[in-house]
Each structure stands twice: as C-alpha cells, then as structure tokens.
Amino acid sequence: MKSWQRIIRFVGFVVAISVWSTVVSAEPEFKLSSPDVGPGDFYGRVVAIDGNYAAVGAPYKDFSSHSGSVFIYKRSDINDTWIQTYQLNPADGHHFGWSLSLDGPYLIVGASYAGDAAFIFKRESESEIWSQQVKLTAPEIGQGYFGTSVDIDDPYAIVGASHDDENGPYSGSAYIYVRDGETWSVQTKVYGKQDIEVYDYFGESVAISGDFAAVGAIGLNPGSLGNGYVHIFDRDGTNWNFAQELSGDAGVGQDYFGKSIAMEGDDLIVGGQHTTVDGYWRAGAAYIFTRSGGSESLSLQQKLIVSDADTSDVFGWAVSINGDLAVVGAPGRDDNGTDSGSSYVYVRTGTTWNQEFMITASDAIENDNFGLAVATDGVNIIVGSVNQGFISGNAESSLAAGAVPTIGSRFGVNTKVQTGTSGSAYVYRIPAGPTPGTDPAPVTISFRSVFGAPGDTILIPIHLSNSNTGRPVAGLQFASTLSHPEWVTYVGLADTSLHGDFVFASNLINDTLRVVAYSPTAGSISPGTDIHVVTIVGVIDGPTPLGSTNQIFAFETELADSNGVAFPYTLTIGAIQAGIRGDVSLDGRVAIGDVVKNVRLIIGLDQMPEPGSTLHNIADVNIDKQVDVADVIRQVNMILGIVTRPVPVASEPVTVSLGDVRIGPDGRQLVPVVLGGGAAMSGVQITFAYDPSLMTIGELVTTEAGVGWVWQHHARDGVYTLVGYGLQPAAGLTADSAPTFYLPVSITGRDAGRSQLTLTDVKLVDRTAHYLDVNLEGITVTVNREVALPAAFSLSEAAPNPFNPSTSIAYEVPEQTHITL
C-alpha cells in the first residue's frame, strides 16, 4: 500500500493542481449515506456529480421488490457540507437507480432488468423538488434491459438496451432522445456490428456529449471472446451516423473493453477491466481517446495502467473524465483487505496524463468494492462503495420523523456495522498545495473565483505569485474554457497594460480563450506575491440557473524566464458562481447583510426588483415568486445551518386582529395588534393602510412576547409595512390572546376628528420558513383626535380663595390615561 497520506478537502470553489505526479492515499472529506438505506440496497452502485449536486443510486432499495431509489445531495454554502435534499422513488420503477447521469438541472435514471425504463427528472427553478418529466420505454424490444446504461447532455439523452435481441440474442442497441421544450422524443436507434448477431451486449455502456455519442459493447460472442469495442456516432441534423469503431489492444481477448465509458467534449475514456497487465489477469486498463487539430476522429492519447497491478484489480470497472481530470475505479484492489477497492485520479498536462492520487476510503475493509462507481465534474469526485456497511441514524442525536440529516451531523460515521451490501458514497475535491515531501513550486498561477447574476459582465482576475528570487517571468501562455460554456461567454481580456511592455495577444476559438504574453525587457513580472497579471472578461448568459457553478479550466499553461527556461508551477483554478438564492449582495455567500437588504426591500426602504428579474429571483429564497418575511427566515436559517423541511408541519390557524384604541403611559393613543392561537412563529410581516394626511404612525411598542426580535418598519404613501423576525428561529414567538405589539397613532389633520387604520395583509412563517394559516378578524379601527392634556396640574397664585383649604380643580380626561397632580 502506498505510504503517502493526504486529506482531500473542499476549498470553496478553488482547485490547485501541481505539475508533479504523485501517488497518495486520502481520507474521505464527506461520506454520503441516508437513514433510509439498509442492507441489500446496493447504495452506491452508480453515482453522479455536477457542481453543487450529487446523486447516488440504490437499485435494490426495498429489498422485497427491488423497486430502487435515488438519493439527491446538495453542497451547502455553510461549511461546504453535503446535505440530502431529496429521494426519488417512482411508483412504477423496478431496479430504479441501476444507472444515472446528471447534467445541470436534468437527471436521467435507468431502471433496468424487470423495469426496462428510464426516467428524466428536472429540478425546477433551483428548488429542491425534482419533478419527473418523462418515463422512457421501448416496448417493442420486450425485456431488453432498456436502461442498463444512461447519459444526458442537455438537450440530448441516450439509453442503452444491452439485451435487445432485434439483431440476435443479446445483440443490444441504444436509443438517442432529444428535448424540445419540456418534451423528450426518440431521435434514433443505433446498433452494433452488423456482421455479429449474438451476445454483443451493445449498449452495456453509453455516453453523449454535444454532437457525438459513444456506445460500448463487451462482445461476448464467439468471434471476439470478450474483446469489446466502442462505436462512435456523430450528429448531422436529426441523423446520428456511424463514424468510428474503437478497440483495445489487438489480439488480446476477454479484456471487456467498453464495459465502461465516459465522454466530455473531445475526450473519451474507455475501461477495459479484464485487460492483462504484466501477466496479471484482469488487472485492468483504461484508454483515453481525444480529437485534436480539428479532426472529427478520435485517436488514442494514452493507455492508463497502474504500476503495481495485480490479478483481479479490475482497474477500469468504472471511469469518468471532465476537462483535464480523469478518474478510474479499481474495486478489486486489495490495499485495505481483499477487494477493499481503490480509485485513481489522473491529471493531464499537455498531452500526458499523470497519476496524481490513489484514493482509498479511510474506513475501508475487505469486500467494500470502493471504486465500483466513479464520477467527476472536473473538480469534485464521487466514488461509490457498494458493499461498504454502516449503521443508519444519527450517532450524536436522534432524528425527528421526516427530518433530513446532514453530513455535518456525522450520522453513520462514528459507528460501523458490516451489513454486506448497504453501501456508501464518498465525495472528494482536488486538494490545494504541493505534494508532501516535495519542494513547493516557485510560481503559482491563480484563476480567481467570481460571482455574478445572469446578464452581468464578469471579470476573472489572473494572479501570479513568484517566489523565485532574481528570476522574473518573461513569458506566459494558457488556454481556458468552462465546464458549462453555454452559461458563460468569454469575451476577451482586460487589464493588459498592468506591467509595462508585457504584451498580450488572445484568440477566442469556439468556447476556448487562448492567451500568449511576452516581454523581453524590464517590463517582466518580477518576483513577488499576489501580482495581478491580466483579467478575463465574460458575460453570464440569461438562461444560467441561479446557484449554478461553472468551473474554470486552464490547460496548455507555460511560464518562461527571459532565457526561455520554463518554470515549474502550481495552477489554482476557481469557478463562476451565478447567483445564490438569498445572496442579495452578490458576494457569493448568504450573510446577515443579505437579511438586512431583504428586509429593506420588503418594507419599501429600497426599490423592490421587478418580479421575474434576476435580482428578484435571488431575493426570493423560497421560490414562490414574491419577496417576503418567509425569505428572511430562510436566509437566517441558511446562516445558522438549519435545514428547511420539504413539507410544513400542520398547525392551527393564527387569528390576527386589531384591538380597541387605548392610551399609553406617555399619553399616546395605541392600537393593539393581537396574534391569537397556539402556533410558534419565527417571522411576521403585516401591512396597514391609513390616510397619511390625517394620521401618523410612530415607532412600534413591543410587549414581552416580542422581546429579542428584530423589528423594522417603513411608511410610504399611506402604507405602513412592519417586519419582525427572530435570530433564534428555534425559539419562535408563540401566539396568544394578549397583544403582541402596539402601534402608536395620532390624528394630525386640522379639520379631522377621526381616521381609520386598516390591516390589509398578514404573513406569518414558522421556524423553517413555511407559511402559517391566518384568520383576520377586526381589521379596522377608528382613531379619534387626542384630547390635549397638560403634563401636570397645579394651583396658581391667582387661584380663587387661596385661604380655603378645600380648593377643587375641574377637568376632563379620557377613560384611560395617566396624570400627575
């Protein structure tokens, strides 16, 4: 077993990649599971990850019927934790979760074997609700294992049917679908080799990216003896045409080439899990193919094997690729016991793929099969360990019925029970910094993370830190693209004159920005720290989903001094965050300043953004098309790390009414506002209407019930809006029959003897920002002109008959007041 130890940690939106190749072990930063997972569920058989969302399949969930489930997780901005937000359990699924793929708001799930279906779900408007858009079937093929494999790259999806017998028993096929609006329809059906009619299992693996699709066949027919192959198809309009056939090592049988494939852009990775390496049978290999130089054909860029391969490692059982990052699973590795499993991470520099990490689970034991499933979005890595056992529940405190546990609560981590096939999944992130035991690179290039709203122009600063004393940087080149170029458009460069005659040239080719900079004179960038070199300019396009993360990729990076000698360097890459729900300040986080800004919008101190606009959508945290106190409580809960229940708890309605006007201790007239009932509230928003030419409303007078709350109000054009919220939502404010607060009012019109105050709108929310039912009673009160009273009464020197000891003073006062004699 390798001796290097490193913890792969989440580091915001930043990834650092050193140019040195290393082999290390790592501990999982986050271990995903669920209290609803039990023995035999095969949780972790398939995994997917894209930005802030991850999905894990458990195709044998509900062991008696094998109906299956998929568990959805979201990365929280609070301490970078992963939280289970949803569980998919279709009523008509069977082995649901056998395969899955995630692309932005779209998730496709295969239900193979008896299910013979695939389901496409969409996350609507960045809510945590995943709605089924369509159930895909192919009834004409019978039990063809439709859904064995799936992949999605919006607007296209592909589904494999490895047992389709249209061209002979188990010959296989694949179906390609296209989305038009909210409708998915089949565009074509593709087949494998036409000269071999049996046992090809074509469709055992599928991948789709842009205008290209790939389908793998393990080829168990007598003619190939398990050699396997991959067919490439390219799209011409609505037609998908066969373009190329790929295979592994010629003349080597039973390598299962094509059992696993993954494709992103111009790169394709293919697993050959049974490939013999250095005489070790089934050690396994993976093959990376790429298009280059404008070619439409894929060519082998590199074959990946491990240096200490052993029999039945099955390296290549699962593969994934995104940008310059590739991950290969080897669930048969014995590093922590027989078949404990490992996964390998490769990073491409130029055209060479270097093994950077070997990942093993920190709690691994024999037969865990860690690496049976892998996925990466170019930054995050998720690995499934289908036989890893755990105990459900919270190891620190019990969970209430319906509550959603968080990874931060460490449920199922402190105690380990081997249950055979419960399963787990682990999330990693590429670490920052140089490898232990090596000298740090003298130069660090940083592509900074930025935040913005759809429609904004963004500036991505590129910084340089050069600790190599006496050796200035005279030349720089890089190419940059994005994980989702359809969301952000690169425009060009800015700040190109920061360093004298350091001259920049750039060229935008499709979605890739290529940059060259050079200075042979004193304008070179001298050693120093955090030097701003240049800025990439881009635009966040309108359709970009709020909360989405667009990873910045940099490749073909080179640095040189004035003699043309290259520098070793560390590359740090960030991401573009397209607005977070609740981040009204647009600084990439939800903080108390955003709470204050939302309250100012609600009470009218600041202009409310146009409904449907990006800024309005960001302020509308609970996605109900309005900005109100419920959004404020959501923001407070996000800061405190309180998970919002998907469904509100039933409670009795709260009755809201205005009481009779009374006189306060200071002589002011007070209108009582009574919230009656038994519900606990964490947020109150009430709107009153009045005639500002006849009446004024003063500062709120709170009672004991409202102590500890934040109360803010604003009056404009005859509308008085009041917002109150608790910074300890768990405590809440309990409604009863006593006044919750008072509004001081007075008649100001010269000719008016009275005026009315009317309660027009009430919104109450509980501790998890769900609305409470409200009954309005006694919504209007009449306010009379105040009787002018002196502050005190006394006898003057001119009082009548001052020698009479029984002198009287006659006066009139309201029924309720305080006077001083």
N, C-alpha and C positions, 0 to 999 in steps of 0.2 A: 504493500500500500504506500502511496506517496506520502511524504512526511510534511510537506508544506501545509500550513493551516491558515486559512483566511476566512473571515466572515464577509459575505457579500451583503451589503447593506443598501437600503434605499437612501438616496441622497437628493431628495427633491426631484428636479427634472434634469439632473446632471449625470452624465456618464463620463468616466475617464478611462481611456484605453492606452496602455503603454505599448511601445513598439517592441518590447522584449517578449519573447514567447515563454510561457511558464506553465507548469502543471501543479495545481494545488487542490486541496480539498476545501470544502466550505460548509458552514453550518447554515441551515435554512433561516432566512430572516422572518418569513411568515409561513406557518403551516396551516393550510386550509382544511377544514372539515365542517361537519354540521351535526347538531344533536339529532337530526332526523336520519342519520346514516347508521346502518347496523351491519352485522355480519352477513356476508354474501351479497352485498350491494354492488361490489366492484366499482366503488367510488374511486375516481382517478384513472379509469381505463382510457378516457380521452380528456384532453384539456385544450383550452384556447385562451388567448390573451390579446387584448388590443387597447393600449393606453391605460385608462383607469378602470377597465372592466376585464374580468376573467370569468370563464365558465368551466365547470367540471362535470363530466358525465358519470352517472351511476346506473348503467343499463339493467342491473338486476335488482334495483330498488323494489321493495315489496316482493320478497323472495318467492311467495307462493305463486304469483302470476307473472313475475319478471316484467312488470309494466315499465319500470325505469323512471329516472328523474334527471334533471339537470339543475345544478346549483349555480347561481349568479353571485359574483362578488364585485364590490366596488372599492377602489382605493380611496380612503378618506383623506381629506386635507389635514385632519387632526392627527399629527404624529405619524403620517404615512402608514396607517393601518389599513388592513383589508377587512371589509365587513360584508357578511352575507346579506344581500338585499332582496333576493327573490329565489323562488324554487318553482321550476316548471314541471307540471305533472299532467300531461294531456290525458283525457279520459279514454281516448282511443289509441293510446300508444302501447307498443309491446317491444321490449328492449329499447325503449326510448332513451337516447344518450349513448347509443353504440358508436356514433361518430358525431362530430360537431365542428363548426367553424364560425369565427366571429369577425365581422368587419364593420367597424363603427357602430351604428345603432341596429345592425342586422345580425341575427344569429340563425344559423341553419343547423338542425339536429336530425340525425338519422335514426330510424327505428327499424333495424334490420331483422333478419330471421323472420319470425312469425308476423312482425309488424309490417314489413315491406312498405315503408313510407318514409317521407322526410317532411319536416315542419320548418317553416320560416317564421321567425318572430321579429318584431320591431319594437325597439324602445322609443316610446313616443315623447318628443319634446324634452328629452333629457330627464324624464321622470324615471322612477324605478319600477314602473309597470311595463312588462314585456307582453305585448299583445300578439296573438297568433295571426299572421297574415294569410297563410295558406297551408294546406296539407297536400303534399305532392305524392302521387301514386302512379304506378304503371301496371294497371290491372291486366294488361294484355300478356304480361310475362309470368303470371302466376307467382309462385313463391321463388322469385329470382334474387332474393336477398337485396332488393332495392333499398338503398340506404346504408349499405355496407360502408361506404365512404362518402363524404360530402366536402364541399368547399364553396366559399362565397367571396366574390369580389364585386360588390355592387356596381352595375345593375345585373351582373351575371352570377349564376349559381350552377353547380354541377353535382350530380348524384350518380354514384356507382352502383351497378347491379351485377355483382360478380358471378351469380349463379343463373343468369338469364340463359336459357337454352335455345334461343332463336336460331343460332348457328351450330347447335350441337350441345350436348350436356355440359353445363358449367362453362360454356364459352364466354359468357359475360358481355356486358355493354355499359354505356354511360349515357346519361341524359343531361343536356345543357338547357338551362332556363334563362329567361330574360325578364326583367321587371319593366313595366310601363305604368308609371304612376304607382298605384298600390296593387297592381295586378301582375302576377307571375304566370308565364306561359312557357311551355316547352318550345325550344327553338330547333333542336335537332337531337338525334340519337346517333351515337358513334359506336363502332365495333373495333375489335382487334384484328389480328391477322386472319385473312380470309382463306388461307390455304390450310389452316389448322382449325378443326371444328370442335374439339372437345377439350375440356379441362384446362382452358387457358386462364380462367378466373380474371378475365379482363374487367377492370373496374374495382379490383381489390383496393386500389388507391386512386385518388383523383386530386387535381389541383387546377386552379384557374386564376389568371392574372391578366387584366387588360384584354388584349385581343388573342391571347394564347391559352390553350387548355392542354393538360397532360393527363394521361390515363395509364396506370400501371397494371401489368399482368404478370403473375408469378410463374405462369407457364408450366403446369404440371403434366402437360400432355407428353406422350411417349417421344415426341420429336425433339423436345427441348430439355426434358429431365429437370425442370425447375430452374432453368437459366433465367427466365424472366425478361421482360422488356418494357419499355415505356413508349407510347405513341404521343406525338405532339400534333396538335391541330391549331390552325390559325383561322381567324375570322375574316371573312370577306362579305361585308354587308350583313345579311342574316344567315349566311352559309359558313359552316365550320369545315374546313378542308384538311385532310391528312397532309402533314408537312414533313414529318421526320420520324424515324424509329431510332431509339437509343437502347443500348445494351451494355452489360458489364464486361468483365474480362472474357475474351473469346476463348472458347474451348473448355471453360471451367463450368461444370454442371452444378445444379442444385444450389445456386447462390441466392435464390429468391430475389434477384434484382427486380425492383419495382414494387416490393411489398409495402414500402412506404415512400411517399414523395411529398415535396412541398415546393412551391414556386412563388416568387415575388419579383415583379419587374422582369429583368433579363436573366435572372438566376433561377436555376432548378437544382434541387438536391434530391438524390435518389438513394434509398437504403438497400443494401444487399446483405441482409443479416446472416446468411449462411455461407458467406464467402470464406474460403480457406485462406488463412494468413500465416505465413512461415510454418506451414504444416499443421496448424491448429484448425481443426474442422469447426465450422460455424463460429469462428472468431468474429467475422463480420467486417463490412466496409461500407463506406458512403462515398458517393460520387457527386461532385459539383460541376454542373454544366452552365455555360453562360453564352450570351450573344455579345459580340463586340464588333467594333468597326462598321456598324450599320448593317451587319449581316442578319438575315432572318433565321439562320440556322444556329442551333446550339452546338457548342463544342466542349469537350471535357476540359475543365480548368484544373481540377485536381482530384485525385483519389485520396480519401481520408482513411487511415488505419491508426490503431494505437500501437505504441512501441512495445508494450508488454502484453500483447494479445495472448489470449488463452482459449482453450476449447470451450465452445458454447457461451462465449461472451454475448453473442448475438448483437454486437455493435451495429447499429443501423436499423434496429427494430422500429425506432421512431426517429423522425428527422424534422427539422424546421429551419427556415432561412429568412432573413429580412435584412436588406442592406448588406453591411459588411460583417454581419453576425450570423453564425450557424450553430445549431445545437443538434447533437446526436445522442440518442439514448442507447444504453447497453444494459438492459435489465438482467442479463445473465452474469454480470461481473460478480466476483467473489471478494471484493475488498473488505466488506464487513460481515462476512459469512457467505455461505453458498447462496448464490442467486440474490444477494442483497441488492445489487444493481448500482449503476453509476450513470452519469451523463457527462458529455464533453462539450465544451464551448470553444468555438474557433472564431478568430477574427482575421479578416482579410486586410493585408497591406499590399497595395498594388494589385498584383495578380496571384499572390501567395497567401494561402490560408494557414495560419499558425494556431496550434492548440494553446489556448490561453488558460483554461481551467478544466479540472476534472471535479465535478460536483458529486458529493455523496451526502445523504441525509445524516444529520447529527445523531438521530435516534435509530439509525438503520440496524437491522438484524437480518439474519438469513431469511431467504424466501420473500423479501419485501418486493422484489422486482421494481425497484426505483429506476425510472427511465423507460417504463413501458409506454409512456406518452410524454411528449415534449412539445413546447410551442414557444415562440418568441415574437415580439413585435419590434425587435431591433434594440430594445433597451431592457425590458422585463423578460424574464424567463420563468416559465411554469413547468413543473415536472410532476407527473403522476406516479404514484407508488401503489399499485392496485391491491397488493396483498399486505400493505402496512396496517397494523392493528392499532386501535385507540379506544378509549372509553368516551362515550358521549356524555355531555353535560358540562357544567362549569366547575372547575377544580377549586375555585375560590368562593363562589356563592351560587345559590340555586337560581335558576331562570324561571321567571313567571311564565304562565301559559301564554303562548303567542309571541313571546319576546324573541328578538333576534340577537344571538350572541355576537360578540366582536372578537377578532383575533387578539386584540389587546387584553381581553379578559382571561386569556390563556386557558380557555376550556379545552379539555382533552390533551393538555400538554404535560401537566405535572404527573399524571398517572398514565401508565401504558399497559394495555391488555392486548395480548396477541389473539385476535379473533379470526384469523385466517384470511378473509377476503373483504374486510371492511373498507380499507383503502384510505389514502391521504393524497394531498397535493401540496407542493411547496413552491413558493414564489421567491425569485431571486432578482437582483438587479446588478448590472456590471459595476464593480467597485471602482472607487477613485484611488489614485495614488500608485506608486511603483510596487513591484513585487517585493515581498520581504526578502532580504538578503542581497538586494541589488542596489546599486547607486541610483539616486533619483536622476531622471533626465534633466539636463541643464535648461531646457526650454519647454514651457507649457503653452500650448495654443488653446484658447478658450472661446467657444461659441456660446454666448450668454443666452440664458432663457429670457423670454419676454412674454408679456401679457397684453391682450387687447380684445376688443369686441369686433364681431363681424362688421366689415366695412371700413375698419381702421387701417391706416398705414402704420406698419410696424418697423422698428429699427433694431436689428440684431447686431450688437457690438461684438467685434472680434478683438480679443486682448491677447497680449504676449507677455510672458514673464521669462526673462533671460538671466539666469544666474551664472552664466559662463563669462567670468571677468575677462575683459580685453578682447572679446570675440563678438563683434556686432553681427546682427543679422542683416545680410545684404540682399537676400532673395527669398521669396515666398511664393508658393503656389498651392492651390487647393481646388477641389470641386465639391459642391454642396447641393444636396437635394433634400426632400422632405418625405416622411412616411406617408403623408396624405397631401400630395401636390394639388389635388382637386380642391382643397380647402384654403390653401395659401398660395398666392402667386408671387414668385420672385420678380422684382423689377430691375434691380441693379445695385450699384454701390453708392455710398455717401461717405463723407469724411475722408476723402482720398488725399487730402493735402496736409495731413497732420504731421508728416515727417519730411519736410524739406523736399528734395527732389526724388523721394521714393515714389516711383511712378507705377500706377495701377492700370491694368488692362483686364477687361472682363468680357465674357461672351455667354449669353443665355441660349442653351440648346435644349429645346423641349422644356423639361422641368428641372434641368441641371444648370447651375451657375458655375462657370469655370473662371478662376481668377489667377492672374500672374502679376507679381510686383517685384521690382528690382531697383537697386540704387548702388552704383559703383563708387560713390563719393562719401563725404562726411555725413550725408543725409541718412546713412544706415541707422538702423534701430539699435542703439547702444544697450548694454546690459542694464537691466532694471526690472522692477516688478510692476505688474498690472498696467502695462502700457496699451493704451487704446490705439489699435493699428488702423482699422477701417470698419465700416458698417455696411451690412447687407440690408437693403430696403425691400420690403414686401408688402402685400395687401392681403388681409384676411377677407376671403370672399364671403358673400352674403349667406349661402346655404350652410356654412360651417356650424355644426352643432355646438351649442353652449356647453362648456365644460370639457370639450374635447382637447386632447393633447396631440400635437403634431410634432413628432420627433425630428430634430435637425440631424442630418447625416453629413459627414465630411469624409472625403476619400481622396486618394492620389495626392496626399499632402506631402510637401517637401519644404525644407528650410536649408539655406546655404549661407556660408560666410562670404567675404569678399574674394576668397581664393577658390570659391566653388566647392568647398568641402561641406558635406551635409552634416546637419545637427541630428543627434537623437532627440526625440521629443515625446512629450505626453500630450495627448489630444483630449480635451474636455469638451463635450458637446451637450447643449441644452435642448430646450423644446419651446414651442409656441403654444401658450395656453389661451384658448379662445373663450375667455369669459367664464367665470364660475358663478353659478346661481348664488346670489347673496353678496357677491363681491362688487358692491356698488362703486367702490373706489377704484376698481380695475387695477389692483396691485397684486393680484394672484393669490389672495387669501381672504377669508372671512374673519373680520375682527370687529371690535366694539365700534370703531369709526363707521363701519358699514351699517351697524344697527342705528346709530345716530342719524346717518344720512337717510335711511329708510323712514325713520320717524318724521324727519323734516319733510319728506315727500308726502307722507300721509296727512300731516296736519296742515300742509299748504305753505310752509315756510320756503320750500324750494319748489320749482316747477315740476309737476309730475310728467315724466316722459310720455310720449304718445303711445297708447296701447298697441301692442304688436311690434314696437320698435325694439331694438336690441337692448337698450338700457332699461326699458320697461320689463323685458323678459328676465334680465338679470336681477332686478329688484323683486320680481315675482317668484320668490323662492319655492313656494309650494305649487307653482304652475297651475293656477286657477284663473289666469287672465286678469287678475286685479292685485293691487299692492295694498296690503292692509296689515293689521296687527298680527295675523297669523304668520306672515312672512317675517316679522320682527322676532317672534318666538322661535321660528325655525333658525334664524341667524344666531340667536342666543344659544339654542341647543347645539348648533354646529360648533360654536366656540367651546362649549362645555363638554362636547363629545357625547351628547345624549342622542340615542338612536330613535328616530321617529317611527312609531308603529304604522304599518301599512293600513290598518283598519282602526278607526276610533273606538274607544270603549263606550258602550251605551250609558247614558246618564239622563236624569230628569231635566226638563227644560228649566232655564233660569228666567224668572219674571223680573222685568225691568220696568220701573215706574218712577214718576216724579211726585214727591210729597208736597204737602201744603207749605207755603212760604212761611218762614219763621224769622225772628230777629236774633242775630248773633250777639255775642258778648260785646262786640265793638259797635253795635248799633246797626250793622249792615243787614239787609234782607238776604236770607239764604234759602236756596231751593234744594231740598234733599233729593239725592238720587239713590234709589233703593234697588239693590240686586238681591232678589229673594229666591231661595231654592237651596239645594244641597250640593251643587257641583263645585269642584275646585277649579279655579281659573288661573291662568298664567298671563293672559293678555286681555285688555279691554280697549275697545275703540267705540266711542259714542259721538254722534254728530247732533248738534242742536241748531234750530233755526230761530231767528229773532229779528226785530227791526232795529238796526243799529242807530237810526235817528231818534229812537225813543228809549233805548235800553243799552246799558253797558254791562259786561260780564267781567268780573275780576279774577284774581288768582284762585285756583282750586283750594278748598279747605278739606283736608283729608281727615278721616276718622282712624281709629285704631286698626281697622281692617285693612287700610291701605298703607300702613307704615312699612317701610322697607322697599316700596315700589318706586319705580321711576315714572313720574307723571309729566307729560308735556302737552301744551295746548297752543292753539293759534286761532285767532278770529279774523275773518275777512269777508266783507260783503254780506253780512248777515248770517254767516255760517261759522259756528264755533265747533272745532274738532278737538277732541280730547283723546289721548292715547296713554295708556298705563300698562306697564309690563314689569314682571319680576325678574331679577337677575338670579334668582334661585327658583327656577321653574318647578322643581320637585316639591317645594312647599306650597305654592299656589295661594290663591285668595279664595276663601270659602264664602259663598253667598248665604245671607240670612235675611231676616226681616228688618234689620236695622239699616239706617243709611250707610252707604259705603263712602260717600263723599258729599260735599255741598258746593253749590255754585253761588258765589256772592253776586247779586244783581242789584241794579238801581235804575229808576226812571230818570231820564235826562232831558226829554223833550219839554219845552216850555209850556206847551198847551196840553200835554198829555197827562192824564191822571192814572193811566194804567197801560200795560202792554203784555204780550204773551210770549212765553218761552215754550218751544215745541221740540220734543225728542223725535228726530227723523230717522236715525239709523243706529243700530247697535250690532257689534260683532264681538263675540266672546270666544276665546280659544283656551283649550286645556294645556297641560304641560307638554304635550307632544304636538302642539300647534294644530290640532284638529278643532273645527268649529263646534261650539255647543249650541243646542237649540235654544231659542229665545222667544219668550212671550212678552209683548209690550202691553202695559196697562197704564192708564192715566198719563198719557204722553204730553199733555199740555197743561200749563199752569198760568194763572193770571197774576201779574205783579203790579201792585198799587204803588203810587208815588209815596215815598217815605215821609213820615211826619218829622218835621225839623225839630230836633231836640237839642237843647244845650247839653254840654258835657256834665254840668253840675248846677245845682240850685242853691242860692244863699240869700239872706236878708240884706238889703242895702241900708245905708244910713238914713235914707228917706222913707223907710218903711212906715206905714201908718201905726200910730200909737206904740212907739218902741218901748213904753213902760209897762205895757200889758204882757204878762208872762205867757199868755196863751195866744200867740200870734199864729195865723194859718196862711198857707200858700196854696192857691188853687191852680191846677194844671191838668192837662190830659196827656196820656201816653198810650201807645199800643198795648194790647193784652200781654205781649211777651217782650220784655226788654230788661236792661239793667240800668239803674240810675244811681247817682251819687248825690247825697244831700250834704 
